[in-house]
């Protein structure tokens, strides 16, 4: 074999020659002649479409499988595109691929050509060797684990065994072309599954050039560039059947139909996922995603149960809520006059006007909140540790144990090869390889980082704008609602307060801003990642992951961080108000309700989290369906014999290289909502569980019915997302500790009950009066006093003092308006609680992580057994081969035959494996 493209030392493809066919008679294999190769202008005959069903994945001869399809619309005015296609397809033939052209007269629109590509055994074997694809060499002889007791309880959730285990269990080893008879090859046509075949073909397509040998422009390489410049309109592997019915071809597996029937329908939401079939059809990368999503959903069930119990506890202890009773009591809350919450437009108000919000706050701000925050800190550790074990088992079952990052160096991005003109010697392989100079790399990285910082700054500016809106509009709502004009709304009227109206409208505006910034930044993130020219696909995805996650983290969580940790913390007191941009802005910092800021954090979390989930599901399911419905509206009425398989798939949407990336991003952002701020909303895991049950089936449905079949790709883990989840798990302990300490009123209540209860009883009587400070109305600055006509009718000159939420000395005290000793005791208790909670949770986290091994013991034993067998069988194979060669040599020799000693069996110590 010899190279056909590029110069010496450059990455290029392997040209197949007939003389290199190896041992094709071993399994009775006979290679088919290519029926056509080239463009339709070269005399391609037109086949009658009515001769056979076109809903097939085979060439016209019914024997050679279609591994990939290229489509294009012939533009006679553009000779460059025609020349590119002609050269590109000729180079594909030179590397051994077989092509068959479907003329435009056979397509539904009468304009589209389809190039069907088949990879013969010689090509598959060569590149399987290059890519180190693992194939079976011996049936698995390790007995399966015993069934668990009470296993019959899971029967309703199981799928048929043929769906769960579509292939027998084998020991596998990397394919070696020179040792083909070592492997279990029964039929060369079906030895490599379709997912492996399309992966190999795409590897060739992405590296095949479309320039002639006499042209020195090596940048003209790869199907991706041909798609970008319009030479081809689409490139995709075929689905094996229609999703709602089996293929009529008995040689077709109809795995797409099986996936739809048992996995992609919503009525299967309670069934287990056929992960092995997903992996076989779509590849390991998509299989790992659905395995992780399913495991995450299963673990959410336990968090949802505990969260619901905590919420029910808050509901059942409604009557024990003494501080809310005091707020609602006409003799207590009705006699407490509160200071205005904004300048000019806000009036004095009575504490009992917040009665309803106080009761609502108790549902989430109770003792159960502390327990749930600690529980979630442990839950997230169990989730990550058990996922490592599940992932290790999948790595073994899917032959990904030795799939390390080094192997992905074989899959250098074609864009890196073409854009990096410099070459240097690889110290390991001692071969020349492309590289990016350090100066260019640093410049690109700095520009990329500056762009990310600019967009993050833009988010922060938008959040500040939303905060300014909250401050400005609160005064307007307070002025409008001073006479309670919402009372005529029978259901929600009594619950609408200026604080609630401000919080809800600001949350909705913030959600719209989040969605708009997301759409804009996605394009920017892809552009700057392309500009950095990452070397491998893994490096590309990791760089894009970090950029997108940093942006999304600030975009989605910044508003929640503001409400949780900043609102109501820097407001001053009525005689010395703190303003956001100085007194000239007249935007005084927001205050929390007497019931606390936790209910506002809950509102913010519910709107952003549920809004994102609903919008995401609509966008994922409805948009592709509408586009496909519109694109195939003419062809839907065609019979199967006329609407070919490649035309059906061409009318579907392209999944794209980053399709899975956005699925991970969506779930990781959700993971942040249910961990970082879960102390404020115990029902968040329940909402996430309901969403994920729908999400699994929506993702399965759209992947099976609305998208073209993605090119199979390997992945042994969820990649950079694992480290992101670990970081969020650690951060969640800190945020929840701070939420309980500073956002919730739990610590002030406990300090009051144990240290400041005047009757020395373990109760909360008098807490509301104790938590409010007194201010002399006459000392309120003129610029902050309510305008004439703003005060309610009950307010008169006999009222000389108003109350505000803080712990300060009254006007009559010598330390007037300075913090009381109780304030410092509460602050010390809050800091002590944070330290104790963090240390306890982190200690339990690390202990649990230490106790649970990352790889199950039975998986570790199977890995050692497989490595032992690979070495033993390869040794025996070489020994037998050597004996045959020696016997043939002795038969040809006329001298006295020598007696060769028997070669002992090769022994391998398991400790060395």
C-alpha positions in Angstrom: 0.0 0.0 0.0 1.2 3.6 -0.5 0.1 7.1 0.3 -1.9 9.1 -2.2 -2.2 12.5 -0.6 0.2 14.9 1.1 3.9 14.9 1.5 6.1 12.6 3.4 5.5 12.6 7.1 2.0 14.2 6.8 -1.2 12.6 7.9 -2.8 10.9 4.9 -5.0 8.0 3.9 -4.1 4.6 2.7 -4.6 3.6 -0.9 -5.8 0.0 -1.3 -4.4 -2.1 -4.1 -5.8 -5.5 -5.2 -2.5 -7.2 -4.5 -2.9 -6.4 -0.8 -6.0 -8.5 -0.2 -5.2 -10.7 2.7 -6.5 -14.2 3.3 -9.9 -13.5 1.9 -10.4 -17.2 1.3 -10.2 -18.0 5.0 -13.9 -17.4 5.6 -15.0 -17.9 2.0 -15.3 -14.2 1.4 -15.7 -12.9 -2.1 -15.3 -9.2 -2.8 -18.0 -7.6 -5.0 -17.0 -5.3 -7.8 -17.9 -1.7 -7.5 -21.0 -1.0 -9.7 -20.1 2.7 -10.1 -17.6 5.3 -8.9 -17.7 8.9 -10.0 -20.2 11.5 -10.9 -23.4 11.0 -12.9 -21.9 12.9 -15.8 -19.8 9.8 -16.6 -22.6 7.8 -18.0 -24.3 6.6 -14.9 -27.4 4.7 -15.9 -30.8 5.5 -14.4 -32.6 2.6 -12.6 -36.3 2.4 -12.6 -37.5 3.3 -9.1 -40.4 0.8 -9.2 -38.1 -2.2 -9.7 -37.5 -2.6 -5.9 -38.3 -0.9 -2.6 -36.0 2.1 -2.0 -36.5 1.9 1.7 -33.3 -0.2 1.9 -29.8 0.3 3.3 -28.1 -1.7 0.5 -26.7 -0.9 -2.9 -28.8 -1.9 -6.0 -27.3 -5.3 -5.9 -28.9 -5.9 -2.5 -25.5 -7.2 -1.1 -23.3 -4.2 -0.3 -24.4 -2.1 2.7 -24.7 1.7 2.4 -22.4 2.9 5.2 -22.6 6.6 4.4 -24.5 9.0 2.1 -23.4 12.3 0.6 -26.0 14.6 -1.0 -25.7 17.6 -3.2 -27.6 19.7 -5.6 -25.8 20.0 -9.0 -25.1 23.7 -9.7 -24.1 23.8 -13.3 -23.0 27.4 -13.0 -20.4 26.5 -10.4 -17.7 24.5 -12.1 -15.5 24.6 -8.9 -18.0 22.5 -7.0 -18.2 20.0 -9.7 -14.4 19.7 -9.9 -14.2 19.3 -6.1 -16.7 16.5 -6.1 -15.1 14.8 -9.0 -11.6 14.8 -7.4 -13.0 14.0 -3.9 -15.0 11.0 -5.1 -12.0 9.8 -7.2 -9.8 10.0 -4.1 -12.4 8.0 -2.1 -12.3 5.3 -4.7 -8.5 5.3 -4.6 -8.6 4.6 -0.8 -10.9 1.6 -1.4 -14.4 2.9 -0.9 -17.1 1.9 -3.3 -19.6 4.5 -4.6 -23.0 4.4 -6.2 -24.8 7.5 -7.5 -28.5 8.1 -7.3 -29.4 10.5 -10.2 -31.4 13.6 -9.5 -34.2 12.2 -11.6 -34.7 9.6 -9.0 -35.0 12.0 -6.1 -38.3 13.5 -4.9 -37.4 17.1 -5.7 -35.7 16.3 -9.0 -32.6 18.3 -8.0 -30.7 16.3 -5.4 -28.0 13.7 -6.2 -27.1 11.1 -3.6 -23.7 9.4 -3.4 -24.0 6.1 -1.5 -20.7 4.8 0.0 -19.8 1.3 0.9 -16.7 0.2 2.8 -15.5 -3.3 1.7 -13.8 -5.7 4.1 -10.3 -4.6 3.1 -10.9 -1.0 4.1 -12.7 -1.9 7.3 -10.0 -4.2 8.4 -7.2 -1.7 7.6 -8.7 1.2 9.5 -10.0 -1.0 12.4 -6.3 -1.9 12.8 -5.4 1.8 12.7 -8.0 2.9 15.1 -7.4 -0.1 17.5 -11.1 -1.1 17.5 -11.8 -3.9 19.8 -13.5 -7.0 18.4 -14.4 -10.4 20.0 -12.0 -13.3 20.1 -13.6 -15.6 22.7 -17.0 -16.0 24.4 -17.1 -14.7 28.0 -16.7 -17.6 30.4 -17.2 -15.7 33.6 -20.5 -16.7 35.2 -23.0 -13.9 35.6 -23.9 -12.6 39.0 -26.6 -14.2 41.0 -30.0 -12.6 40.9 -30.9 -10.3 43.7 -33.5 -11.4 46.2 -37.0 -10.0 45.5 -35.9 -9.5 41.9 -39.4 -10.2 40.7 -40.5 -6.7 42.0 -38.6 -5.1 39.1 -40.3 -7.2 36.5 -42.8 -4.4 35.4 -39.8 -2.2 34.7 -37.8 -4.6 32.6 -37.5 -4.9 28.9 -37.2 -8.1 26.9 -33.8 -9.8 27.1 -33.2 -9.5 23.3 -33.6 -5.7 23.6 -31.4 -5.4 26.7 -28.7 -7.7 25.4 -28.7 -7.5 21.6 -25.3 -9.1 21.4 -23.6 -12.0 23.2 -20.9 -11.2 25.7 -17.4 -11.7 24.4 -13.8 -11.1 25.5 -12.4 -8.6 23.1 -9.0 -7.4 21.9 -7.8 -4.6 19.5 -8.2 -5.8 15.9 -5.0 -6.8 14.1 -5.3 -7.1 10.4 -2.4 -9.6 10.2 -4.1 -11.9 12.7 -7.6 -11.9 11.3 -8.0 -15.6 11.9 -7.4 -15.0 15.6 -10.8 -13.3 16.0 -14.3 -14.8 15.8 -15.1 -13.8 12.2 -18.2 -15.8 11.1 -19.3 -13.4 8.4 -17.1 -10.5 7.2 -20.2 -8.6 5.9 -21.7 -8.4 9.4 -18.5 -8.7 11.6 -18.3 -4.9 12.1 -21.7 -3.5 13.3 -23.1 -0.5 11.3 -22.0 2.0 14.0 -18.4 0.9 13.7 -18.6 0.9 9.9 -19.9 4.5 9.7 -17.3 5.6 12.2 -14.5 4.2 10.0 -16.0 5.8 6.9 -16.4 9.2 8.5 -12.7 9.0 9.6 -11.8 8.5 6.0 -14.2 11.2 4.7 -12.8 13.8 7.2 -9.3 13.2 6.0 -9.7 12.6 2.3 -8.5 15.6 0.1 -10.3 17.2 -2.8 -7.3 18.5 -4.7 -5.2 16.8 -7.3 -1.7 15.5 -6.7 -0.2 18.3 -8.7 -1.9 20.9 -6.5 0.0 22.0 -3.4 -3.0 23.4 -1.4 -3.2 20.8 1.4 -5.8 22.9 3.2 -8.4 21.4 0.8 -9.2 18.3 2.9 -12.2 16.8 4.6 -15.9 16.5 4.3 -16.5 19.3 6.8 -15.0 21.9 4.6 -16.9 20.6 1.6 -20.1 20.9 3.6 -19.2 24.4 4.7 -18.5 25.7 1.2 -21.6 24.1 -0.3 -20.0 21.4 -2.4 -22.2 18.8 -0.6 -25.4 19.7 1.2 -25.4 16.8 3.7 -23.3 13.8 4.9 -24.8 11.2 7.1 -25.0 7.4 7.9 -28.4 5.8 7.3 -31.1 4.8 9.8 -31.7 1.1 9.2 -35.6 1.4 8.9 -38.5 3.6 9.5 -39.1 4.2 13.2 -42.7 3.1 13.2 -42.3 -0.2 11.3 -39.8 -2.9 10.6 -37.9 -2.9 7.4 -39.1 -5.4 4.7 -35.5 -6.4 4.1 -34.8 -9.5 6.1 -31.1 -8.6 6.2 -31.8 -5.3 7.9 -31.8 -5.3 11.7 -34.5 -2.7 12.2 -32.9 -1.6 15.4 -34.3 1.9 15.0 -37.8 0.4 15.2 -36.9 -1.5 18.4 -35.5 1.6 20.0 -38.7 3.6 19.2 -41.0 0.8 20.4 -39.2 0.1 23.7 -37.4 3.4 24.5 -38.5 6.5 22.6 -42.2 6.4 23.4 -43.4 8.3 26.5 -45.6 5.4 27.6 -42.3 3.6 28.3 -41.3 6.2 30.9 -41.3 3.6 33.7 -39.2 1.1 31.8 -35.4 0.7 32.0 -33.3 2.0 29.1 -31.9 -0.5 26.6 -28.4 0.9 27.0 -26.6 -1.8 25.1 -28.9 -1.4 22.1 -28.4 2.4 22.3 -24.6 1.9 22.3 -24.8 -0.6 19.4 -26.9 1.7 17.3 -25.6 5.2 18.2 -22.1 4.5 19.6 -20.6 4.7 23.1 -20.6 8.5 23.4 -24.4 8.8 23.1 -24.8 5.6 25.2 -22.8 7.1 28.0 -24.9 10.2 28.0 -28.2 8.3 28.4 -26.6 6.0 31.0 -25.6 9.1 33.0 -29.0 10.8 32.5 -30.9 7.6 33.6 -28.7 7.2 36.6 -29.0 10.8 37.6 -32.8 10.5 37.3 -32.8 7.4 39.5 -30.8 9.1 42.2 -33.1 12.2 42.0 -35.9 9.9 43.2 -34.4 9.6 46.7 -33.7 13.4 46.9 -37.2 14.1 45.8 -38.7 11.9 48.4 -36.7 13.5 51.3 -37.4 17.0 49.9 -41.2 16.3 49.7 -41.1 15.0 53.3 -39.4 18.2 54.4 -42.0 20.3 52.6 -44.8 18.2 54.2 -43.2 18.8 57.6 -43.4 22.5 57.0 -47.0 22.2 56.0 -48.0 20.1 59.0 -46.2 22.4 61.5 -48.2 25.4 60.1 -50.1 25.8 63.5 -46.8 25.8 65.4 -45.6 28.8 63.6 -45.7 31.3 66.5 -44.0 34.2 64.7 -46.4 34.1 61.8 -49.3 34.1 64.3 -47.8 37.2 65.9 -47.5 38.9 62.5 -51.1 38.2 61.6 -52.5 39.0 65.1 -54.3 42.4 65.0 -53.2 43.1 68.5 -49.5 42.5 67.7 -48.8 42.8 64.0 -51.7 45.1 63.5 -50.3 47.6 66.0 -46.7 47.6 64.7 -46.1 50.5 62.3 -43.2 49.8 59.8 -41.0 52.4 58.3 -41.3 53.2 54.6 -39.3 50.9 52.3 -38.6 53.5 49.6 -38.3 57.3 49.3 -41.2 59.6 48.6 -43.6 57.0 47.1 -43.7 54.5 49.9 -45.9 55.0 53.0 -45.9 53.7 56.5 -47.5 50.3 56.7 -48.6 47.8 59.3 -46.7 44.5 59.8 -49.8 42.3 59.5 -50.0 43.2 55.8 -47.3 40.6 55.3 -49.3 37.9 57.0 -49.7 35.7 53.9 -46.1 35.8 52.8 -45.0 34.9 56.4 -47.1 31.7 56.3 -45.7 30.9 52.8 -42.2 31.4 54.0 -42.7 28.9 56.8 -43.2 26.1 54.2 -39.5 26.4 53.2 -37.9 28.1 56.2 -38.1 25.6 59.0 -36.0 23.0 60.9 -36.5 20.6 58.0 -34.6 23.0 55.7 -31.4 22.5 57.8 -31.7 18.7 57.7 -32.4 18.7 53.9 -29.4 21.0 53.2 -27.1 18.5 55.1 -28.8 15.5 53.4 -28.2 17.0 49.9 -24.5 17.6 50.7 -24.3 13.8 51.4 -26.6 12.8 48.5 -24.5 14.6 45.9 -21.4 12.7 47.1 -23.3 9.4 46.9 -24.5 10.3 43.4 -21.0 11.0 42.1 -19.4 8.0 43.8 -22.0 5.5 42.6 -21.8 7.0 39.1 -18.1 6.3 39.0 -18.9 2.7 39.8 -21.6 2.6 37.2 -19.3 4.2 34.7 -16.5 1.7 35.4 -18.9 -1.2 34.8 -20.0 0.4 31.4 -16.3 0.9 30.5 -15.7 -2.8 30.9 -18.9 -4.0 29.2 -18.5 -1.6 26.3 -14.8 -2.3 25.7 -13.6 1.1 26.8 -11.2 0.1 29.6 -8.0 0.8 27.6 -9.6 3.8 25.7 -7.4 6.4 27.2 -6.9 10.0 26.1 -3.7 9.0 24.3 -5.7 6.9 21.9 -7.6 10.0 20.9 -4.3 11.5 19.5 -5.0 9.2 16.5 -8.1 11.4 15.9 -6.4 14.7 15.5 -8.9 17.2 14.2 -8.6 17.8 10.4 -8.8 21.5 11.0 -5.7 21.3 13.2 -3.8 19.4 10.5 -4.7 21.9 7.8 -4.3 25.2 9.7 -1.0 24.3 11.5 1.7 24.7 8.8 4.6 24.2 11.1 6.0 20.7 11.8 8.1 19.3 14.6 9.4 15.9 15.7 7.3 14.0 18.2 9.6 12.7 20.9 7.6 9.6 21.4 6.8 8.5 17.9 9.8 10.1 16.3 7.7 11.3 13.4 7.0 14.8 12.1 3.7 16.2 13.2 1.9 19.5 12.9 2.0 21.9 15.8 0.9 25.4 16.8 3.7 27.8 17.8 3.6 28.9 21.5 3.3 32.6 20.6 0.3 32.0 18.4 -1.2 29.7 21.0 -0.8 32.3 23.8 -2.2 35.1 21.6 -5.3 33.1 20.7 -5.8 32.0 24.3 -5.6 35.6 25.6 -8.1 36.8 23.0 -10.4 33.9 23.8 -10.2 34.7 27.6 -10.8 38.4 27.0 -13.9 37.6 25.0 -15.3 35.3 27.7 -14.6 38.0 30.4 -16.4 40.6 28.2 -19.5 38.5 27.9 -19.5 37.6 31.6 -19.2 41.4 32.3 -22.1 41.9 30.0 -24.2 39.5 32.1 -23.3 41.2 35.3 -24.3 44.6 33.7 -27.6 43.1 32.8 -28.1 41.8 36.3 -27.3 45.2 37.7 -29.9 46.6 35.3 -32.5 44.1 36.6 -31.6 45.1 40.2 -32.1 48.8 39.3 -35.5 47.8 37.8 -36.4 46.1 41.1 -35.5 49.2 43.0 -37.3 51.6 40.7 -40.4 49.6 40.1 -41.0 48.8 43.8 -41.9 52.4 44.6 -44.4 52.3 41.7 -46.0 49.1 42.9 -46.1 50.4 46.5 -47.9 53.5 45.4 -50.4 51.6 43.2 -51.2 49.0 45.9 -51.4 51.4 48.9 -55.2 51.1 48.9 -55.1 47.3 48.1 -56.5 47.5 44.5 -55.8 43.8 44.0 -58.5 42.7 46.5 -61.0 42.1 43.8 -58.9 39.2 42.5 -60.6 36.5 44.5 -57.9 33.8 44.2 -54.5 35.5 44.1 -55.5 39.1 45.1 -54.8 38.8 48.8 -51.3 37.3 48.1 -50.1 40.1 45.8 -47.9 42.5 47.6 -45.4 45.1 46.2 -42.5 42.8 47.1 -44.1 39.8 45.3 -45.1 41.8 42.3 -41.6 43.2 42.0 -39.9 39.8 42.5 -42.1 38.0 40.0 -41.8 40.6 37.2 -38.0 41.0 37.8 -37.6 37.2 37.7 -39.5 37.0 34.4 -37.4 39.8 32.8 -34.3 38.2 34.1 -35.3 34.9 32.5 -35.9 36.6 29.1 -32.5 38.2 29.3 -30.9 34.8 30.1 -32.5 33.2 27.0 -31.4 36.1 24.7 -27.8 36.1 26.0 -27.6 32.3 25.6 -28.6 32.5 22.0 -26.0 35.2 21.3 -23.1 33.6 23.3 -23.4 30.1 21.8 -22.2 31.4 18.4 -19.4 33.4 20.0 -18.2 30.4 22.1 -18.0 28.2 19.1 -16.2 30.9 17.1 -13.5 31.6 19.7 -13.0 27.8 20.3 -12.5 27.3 16.6 -10.1 30.3 16.7 -7.9 28.5 19.3 -7.4 25.5 16.9 -7.6 22.7 19.5 -5.6 19.6 18.5 -8.0 16.8 19.2 -11.8 16.4 19.4 -11.5 15.8 23.1 -9.5 19.0 23.6 -12.1 20.9 21.5 -15.0 19.7 23.5 -13.2 20.4 26.8 -12.4 24.0 25.8 -15.9 24.7 24.6 -17.3 23.1 27.8 -15.4 25.4 30.1 -16.3 28.5 28.1 -20.0 27.6 27.9 -20.3 26.5 31.5 -18.6 29.6 32.9 -21.0 31.8 30.9 -24.1 29.8 31.8 -23.1 29.6 35.5 -23.0 33.4 35.7 -26.0 33.8 33.5 -28.3 31.5 35.3 -27.2 31.7 38.9 -26.2 35.4 39.3 -29.7 36.6 40.1 -30.1 33.8 42.7 -26.8 34.7 44.3 -28.0 38.3 44.5 -31.3 37.5 46.3 -29.6 34.9 48.5 -26.5 36.8 49.6 -26.8 40.5 48.9 -30.5 41.6 49.1 -31.4 43.1 52.4 -27.8 42.8 53.8 -26.6 46.4 53.0 -29.6 48.7 53.6 -28.5 50.8 56.6 -31.4 52.2 58.7 -34.1 54.8 58.2 -31.8 57.7 59.3 -28.9 56.5 57.2 -30.2 54.8 54.1 -27.7 53.0 51.8 -28.2 53.7 48.1 -27.1 51.5 45.2 -25.2 54.2 43.2 -25.1 56.9 45.8 -27.9 59.2 47.0 -28.1 61.0 43.7 -29.5 57.8 42.1 -32.4 57.7 44.6 -32.3 53.9 44.3 -32.1 52.7 47.8 -31.1 49.1 48.4 -33.8 46.5 48.7 -34.9 45.2 52.0 -36.3 41.8 52.9 -39.7 41.2 54.2 -40.1 40.7 57.9 -40.5 37.0 57.0 -37.1 37.0 55.3 -35.6 36.9 51.8 -35.9 33.1 51.5 -39.4 33.2 49.9 -38.0 35.6 47.3 -35.1 33.2 46.6 -37.7 30.4 46.2 -39.7 32.5 43.7 -36.6 33.4 41.7 -35.5 29.7 41.7 -38.9 28.4 40.6 -39.3 30.9 37.8 -35.8 30.4 36.3 -35.6 26.7 36.8 -39.1 25.7 35.6 -39.0 28.3 32.8 -35.8 26.9 31.5 -37.0 23.3 31.7 -40.3 24.0 29.9 -38.7 26.2 27.3 -35.9 23.6 26.7 -38.4 20.7 26.2 -40.5 22.8 23.8 -37.4 23.9 21.9 -36.0 20.3 21.7 -39.1 18.6 20.6 -41.3 21.1 18.8 -38.8 22.9 16.7 -37.3 19.8 15.0 -40.7 18.3 14.5 -42.1 21.5 12.8 -39.0 21.8 10.5 -39.2 18.1 9.5 -43.0 18.3 9.0 -42.5 21.3 6.7 -39.5 19.9 4.8 -41.1 16.5 4.0 -44.7 17.7 3.4 -44.6 16.7 -0.2 -42.9 13.3 0.2 -45.1 12.0 3.1 -47.7 10.8 0.6 -45.2 8.7 -1.4 -45.3 4.9 -1.1 -42.3 3.1 0.4 -41.1 2.1 -3.1 -40.6 5.7 -4.1 -39.5 7.4 -0.9 -36.0 6.1 -0.5 -34.2 5.6 2.8 -31.6 8.2 2.0 -34.2 10.7 1.0 -36.1 10.1 4.2 -33.0 10.7 6.3 -32.0 13.7 4.2 -35.3 15.4 5.1 -34.5 15.0 8.8 -32.5 17.5 10.9 -28.8 17.1 11.5 -27.8 16.2 15.0 -24.5 18.1 14.8 -21.2 17.5 16.5 -22.3 19.6 19.5 -25.8 18.1 19.8 -24.8 16.1 22.9 -22.9 19.0 24.4 -26.0 21.0 24.8 -27.8 18.1 26.4 -25.1 17.8 29.0 -25.1 21.5 29.6 -28.8 21.6 30.2 -28.7 18.8 32.8 -25.6 20.2 34.5 -27.3 23.6 34.9 -30.3 21.9 36.4 -27.9 20.0 38.7 -26.7 23.4 39.9 -30.2 24.5 40.7 -31.0 21.5 42.8 -27.7 21.5 44.7 -26.5 25.1 45.1 -29.9 26.6 46.3 -31.8 23.5 47.4 -32.0 24.8 51.0 -34.5 27.5 49.8 -36.7 25.1 47.9 -36.9 21.4 49.0 -39.2 20.6 46.1 -36.5 21.4 43.5 -35.4 17.8 43.2 -39.1 16.7 42.7 -39.4 19.2 39.8 -36.1 18.0 38.4 -37.2 14.4 38.7 -40.5 15.1 36.8 -38.6 17.0 34.1 -35.9 14.3 33.7 -38.5 11.5 33.3 -39.9 13.6 30.4 -36.4 14.6 29.2 -35.2 11.0 28.8 -38.1 10.2 26.5 -38.0 13.5 24.7 -34.3 13.1 23.9 -34.9 9.5 22.9 -37.8 10.5 20.7 -36.1 13.3 18.9 -32.9 11.3 18.4 -34.8 8.3 17.0 -37.5 10.1 14.9 -36.4 13.7 14.2 -32.7 13.6 13.6 -30.4 11.9 11.1 -28.4 9.1 12.5 -25.3 10.6 14.2 -21.8 9.3 13.4 -20.8 6.8 16.1 -18.2 8.1 18.4 -16.4 6.6 21.4 -16.2 8.0 24.9 -15.2 6.3 28.1 -16.7 8.9 30.5 -18.8 12.1 30.5 -15.5 14.0 30.1 -15.0 17.4 31.6 -18.5 17.4 33.0 -17.3 15.0 35.7 -15.0 17.6 37.2 -17.6 20.4 36.8 -20.1 18.2 38.8 -17.4 17.6 41.5 -16.7 21.3 41.8 -20.4 22.1 42.0 -20.9 19.5 44.7 -18.2 21.2 46.9 -19.6 24.6 46.2 -23.1 23.5 47.1 -22.1 22.7 50.7 -20.8 26.3 51.1 -23.8 28.0 49.4 -26.4 26.0 51.4 -24.6 26.7 54.6 -24.7 30.4 53.8 -28.3 30.3 52.8 -29.4 28.7 56.0 -27.2 31.1 58.0 -27.8 34.4 56.3 -30.8 34.1 54.0 -33.0 32.0 56.3 -34.2 33.3 59.8 -33.4 29.9 61.4 -30.3 31.1 63.3 -31.8 34.4 64.7 -34.8 32.3 65.9 -32.7 29.8 67.7 -30.5 32.5 69.3 -33.7 34.2 70.6 -35.2 31.0 71.9 -32.1 29.8 73.7 -30.6 33.2 74.9 -33.1 36.1 74.7 -36.5 34.6 75.5 -37.7 36.9 78.4 -39.8 34.2 80.0 -36.9 31.7 80.0 -39.1 29.3 78.1 -38.3 27.2 75.0 -40.8 29.0 72.8 -40.9 31.8 70.2 -43.3 34.2 71.9 -42.2 37.8 71.5 -39.8 37.0 68.7 -41.3 39.5 66.2 -41.1 42.4 68.6 -37.6 41.4 69.5 -36.4 41.2 65.9 -37.6 44.7 65.0 -35.8 47.9 66.0 -37.3 51.3 66.8 -36.8 54.6 64.9 -38.0 58.1 65.7 -40.2 59.3 62.7 -39.1 62.9 63.2 -35.5 61.9 62.5 -36.3 60.5 59.0 -34.5 62.8 56.4 -36.8 65.0 54.4 -35.8 63.4 51.1 -36.9 60.0 52.4 -40.3 61.0 54.0 -43.5 60.0 52.2 -45.1 62.6 50.0 -48.4 64.2 51.0 -51.3 61.9 50.2 -49.1 58.7 50.2 -49.7 57.8 53.9 -52.7 55.6 54.7 -55.8 57.0 56.4 -55.0 55.4 59.8 -51.6 57.2 60.1 -51.7 60.4 62.2 -49.4 62.6 64.3 -49.8 60.5 67.4 -47.6 57.8 65.9 -44.1 58.9 66.7 -42.0 55.7 66.1 -41.8 53.2 63.3 -40.1 49.8 63.2 -37.5 48.3 60.9 -35.9 44.9 60.5 -32.5 45.0 62.3 -30.9 44.7 65.8 -30.1 48.3 66.8 -30.5 50.3 70.0 -33.6 52.6 70.2 -33.5 56.4 70.1 -33.6 56.7 73.9 -30.4 54.6 74.3 -27.0 56.2 74.6 -25.7 54.0 71.8 -28.7 54.9 69.6 -29.0 53.2 66.3 -25.9 51.2 66.7 -25.9 47.4 66.6 -26.9 45.6 69.8 -25.1 42.8 71.5 -27.7 40.4 70.2 -26.7 41.3 66.6 -23.1 40.2 67.3 -24.3 37.0 69.1 -26.4 36.2 66.0 -23.5 36.9 63.7 -21.2 34.6 65.7 -23.9 31.9 65.7 -24.2 32.2 61.9 -20.5 31.9 61.4 -20.2 29.0 63.8 -23.1 27.2 62.1 -21.4 27.6 58.7 -18.1 26.2 60.0 -19.7 23.3 61.8 -22.0 22.4 58.9 -19.3 22.6 56.3 -16.9 20.5 58.4 -19.5 17.9 59.2 -20.7 17.5 55.6 -17.2 17.6 54.1 -16.1 14.9 56.7 -19.0 12.7 55.8 -18.4 13.3 52.0 -14.8 12.4 52.1 -15.5 9.3 54.3 -18.2 8.1 51.9 -15.9 8.7 48.9 -13.1 6.8 50.7 -15.4 3.9 51.6 -16.9 3.4 48.1 -14.3 2.1 45.6 -14.5 3.7 42.1 -14.3 0.3 40.4 -16.5 -2.7 41.6 -14.5 -5.8 42.7 -16.2 -8.1 40.1 -15.4 -5.6 37.3 -11.8 -5.4 38.4 -11.6 -9.2 38.3 -13.2 -9.4 34.9 -10.7 -6.8 33.5 -7.8 -8.9 34.9 -9.3 -12.1 33.5 -9.7 -10.5 30.0 -6.1 -9.1 29.9 -4.8 -12.5 31.0 -6.8 -14.3 28.2 -5.7 -11.8 25.6 -2.0 -12.5 26.3 -2.5 -16.3 26.7 -4.5 -16.6 23.5 -2.1 -14.4 21.5 0.8 -16.4 22.8 -0.8 -19.8 21.9 -1.8 -18.3 18.5 1.8 -17.3 17.8 3.1 -20.7 19.0 0.7 -22.6 16.7 1.7 -20.4 13.8 5.4 -21.0 14.5 4.8 -24.7 14.6 3.1 -24.7 11.3 5.9 -22.7 9.7 8.6 -25.0 11.2 6.7 -28.1 10.0 6.5 -26.7 6.5 10.2 -25.9 6.5 11.0 -29.4 7.7 9.0 -31.0 5.0 10.8 -29.0 2.3 14.2 -29.8 3.8 16.0 -33.1 2.7 18.4 -33.2 5.6 17.8 -35.2 8.8 14.9 -33.6 10.6 15.5 -32.0 13.9 13.4 -32.6 17.0 12.1 -29.3 18.4 11.3 -29.2 22.0 7.7 -28.4 23.0 7.2 -24.8 23.9 5.7 -24.5 27.4 2.4 -22.7 27.9 2.8 -19.0 28.4 2.0 -18.0 32.0 0.9 -14.6 33.0 0.8 -13.4 36.6 -2.4 -11.5 37.4 -0.4 -9.1 39.6 1.5 -7.9 36.5 -1.7 -7.2 34.5 
